[in-house]
Amino acid sequence: MPRTRTDDEGPHPVDTHVGAKVKSRRLMLGLSQEELAKSIGLTFQQVQKYERGTNRISVSRLADISRALKVTMDYFLDGCQPATGGKKLVIRGVSDNKQDTLEPDPMTKRDVLELVRAYEQISTPRLKKQLVEMAKAMAKSVSDE
């Protein structure tokens, strides 16, 4: 049976989601593509292809990646359920009914990852709380405009 395709050309949205979660976790841990690749016996180019969703990740390879990134395998599928808005996910050959879209994970954005990494480096609970309160106040002031 041929690979299931979406209406659009390019990587399948689920492959893209899993790849984005790999990249997000790798960046959260401060690892380069080369460091991750070395730990699982691949080239950094292969990790690039996985992160873009260009190449699918097999279950056994996902197990290797999850060990290297210190998360369970289900971490990579978390948030990969149908939602409203965004790119349509239509899988042919599985069902005649169209499926909803996948919502992008905000944790895949570089600025969000940098913010989380900086937050984690703060050792004083009071400062962490102040930073959260400041972010909430800033978000509220933008929404009030």
N, C-alpha and C positions, 0 to 999 in steps of 0.2 A: 504494500500500500504506500503511495507517495506521501511525502511530508504534508501535513495539514497546513494550508495557506490562509492568510487573511485576504480581505478584498484588496488592500493596498499591497504593493510590492515592498520588500524590505523585511527586517526581522519581525518575528511574531511578538506581539505586545507582552506576552508572558516571559519570553526570553529576554526582552528588553528590561522588564521589571526585575527579574532575577539578577541580571547583569548589573543593574543600577544598585541593587542591594549589596552585591559583592563589592562594588566600588565604594559605596558609602561606608561599609564596615571597614574596608581596607584603609580608607582615609581617616576614619575615626581612630584607628589604632596607630596611625602615622606610618604605615608601611607603603613603600613604593611598589609599583607593579613588578619590578624586578625581584624585590624581596619576597613577595607573595609567590611569584612564579618559581623561585628557587626552592621555597619550602614545600611545594607540591610537585616538583620535578617537571616544570614546563618552561617555556620561554616567555619573556614579558609580552611578546607579540600575541601569544595565545591568550594571555590574561586580558589584553586589550580587546581582543575579539569577543571574549566572554562578557566583559563589562559593557560593550556596546550592544550585545545581543546578536551580533553577527554570527557567532557560532553558539550552538546549543551546548549546555553543560549536562553531561551524563550524570546519573544518580551517583555513581561511584566517585566521579570527579567532584561533585557537589559535597560528598562526604569528606573528601580530602580538604576542600576549601573551607568547609565549616570547622574542621579541626584546626586548620591554620589560623582562622579568624576568630576562634574561640566562641562560636555560637552553635546552636542546634541547627539542623538542616531546615526545620520549618521557619526559621528566621527569614530565609530568602523568599518564601512564599507569603509571608505576613503582609497583609494589605493588598493582596492580589485577588480581590474579589470584584465582581461587577459593581460599578458606581455610576453616577450620572456625570455628564460632561466629558470632554476630552475626545480622544481618538476612538472610533468605533472598533470593537472587537467582534468580527464576524468570522466564525470558523466554519469552513465548508467540510462536509463529509461527516460531521459529528451530529448535527441537528439541523432541521429545516428552520428552526426558530432563530432569529437574530438575537445575539447576546448584547448586554449593555457594555459600557466602556470601562476601562481601567483608569482609576484616578492616580496621578503621579504622586510618589512619596516625597514629601518635603525634605526628608533626611538625605535625599540624593543631591541636594543643592550644595555647592562648595561653601557659600557663605554661612549656611546653617551649620555645616560640619565644623567650620572654623570657630563659630560661636560656641558650639558645644564643647569642642576641645579646649578653648580658652576657659570656659566655665569650669570644666573638670580640673583645671590646673589651680583654681582658687581653693586654698585650704581652709579659709575661715568661713564657717557657716553663715555668720552675720553678713559678710560681704556677698556671698552667694544669694542670700535672700534679698539684699538691696538691689543686686543686679536684676533679679527676676522682677521685683517691684518696678524698677526703672523701665524695663522692657514693656511691662504691662501698661504703665502710664504713657509711654511713647506710642504704643499701639492704639490706646484709647484716644489720645489727642489727634492722631491721624484720622481715625474713624469719625471723630466729632466735627471735623472740618467740612 
